[in-house]
Amino acid sequence: MNFLFPIEYILSLILNTWIHITNNYGFSLICMSATVTVLLYPLYRLAEKWRDEEKGLKAAMQNALNKIKKIFSGQKAFYLIQTTYRIYGYKSWYTIKTSLGLLIQIPL
């Protein structure tokens, strides 16, 4: 069974509903696109919020990270950067979390 089957089923259900309402395939496709955009809007907003939070956190850390990279190198710089991340509460998986907007668009 295809892992995209639920998405495919929901999209075909939306498209068939619009075809039944409008009796026009082209307009139904446009309406389906608008429906999917409206349904996914809260997820896009959440992804934008997470991205803005990470951007602000990175901007706050940037000065400290630049100083560390300028003065230290190697393992010492690595440990100091990790400590800076802990001080600011930054997690490395935040980058993946902020790509939610893109990950939503890939299957659609």
C-alpha positions in Angstrom: 0.0 0.0 0.0 1.3 3.4 -0.9 2.1 5.7 2.0 0.6 8.7 0.1 -2.7 6.9 -0.3 -4.5 8.9 2.4 -3.4 12.2 0.8 -4.4 11.0 -2.6 -7.8 9.8 -1.3 -8.5 13.1 0.4 -7.5 15.1 -2.7 -9.6 13.0 -5.0 -12.5 13.3 -2.7 -12.2 17.1 -2.7 -11.8 17.2 -6.5 -14.8 14.9 -7.1 -16.9 17.0 -4.7 -16.0 20.2 -6.7 -16.7 18.4 -10.0 -20.1 17.3 -8.7 -20.9 20.9 -7.7 -19.5 22.8 -10.7 -19.6 20.2 -13.6 -16.4 21.8 -14.9 -13.0 20.0 -14.5 -10.9 23.2 -14.9 -12.8 25.3 -12.4 -13.0 22.3 -10.1 -9.2 22.0 -10.1 -8.9 25.7 -9.2 -11.5 25.2 -6.4 -9.7 22.1 -5.1 -6.4 24.1 -5.0 -8.1 26.9 -3.1 -9.7 24.4 -0.7 -6.4 22.7 0.1 -4.7 26.1 0.6 -7.4 27.2 3.1 -7.3 23.8 4.9 -3.5 24.0 5.2 -3.2 27.6 6.1 -3.0 27.0 9.9 0.0 24.7 9.4 1.7 27.3 7.2 1.1 29.9 9.9 2.6 27.5 12.5 5.6 26.9 10.3 6.1 30.6 9.8 5.9 31.2 13.5 8.5 28.5 14.2 10.8 29.9 11.5 10.6 33.4 12.9 11.3 32.2 16.4 14.4 30.3 15.2 15.6 33.3 13.2 15.3 35.5 16.3 17.2 33.0 18.4 19.9 32.6 15.8 20.2 36.4 15.6 20.6 36.6 19.4 23.3 34.0 19.3 25.2 35.3 16.3 27.4 37.7 18.1 28.6 35.1 20.6 29.1 32.5 17.9 31.1 34.9 15.7 33.4 35.7 18.7 33.9 32.0 19.4 34.7 31.2 15.7 37.1 34.1 15.5 39.1 33.2 18.6 38.9 29.4 18.9 39.1 26.5 16.5 38.8 22.8 16.6 37.3 20.9 19.5 37.4 23.9 21.9 35.3 25.9 19.5 32.9 23.0 19.1 32.3 22.7 22.9 31.9 26.4 23.3 29.4 26.5 20.5 27.5 23.7 22.1 27.5 25.5 25.4 26.2 28.7 23.7 23.4 26.6 22.2 22.5 25.3 25.7 22.6 28.8 27.2 20.2 30.2 24.6 18.0 27.1 24.6 18.7 26.3 20.9 18.3 22.7 19.7 19.8 21.4 16.5 16.4 19.9 15.4 14.8 23.4 15.2 16.1 23.6 11.7 14.1 20.6 10.7 11.1 21.9 12.5 11.2 25.2 10.6 11.1 23.3 7.3 7.6 22.1 8.0 6.2 24.5 5.4 8.3 22.9 2.7 7.5 19.4 3.9 3.8 20.1 3.7 4.2 21.1 0.1 6.2 18.1 -1.1 3.4 15.5 -1.1 0.8 17.9 -2.5 
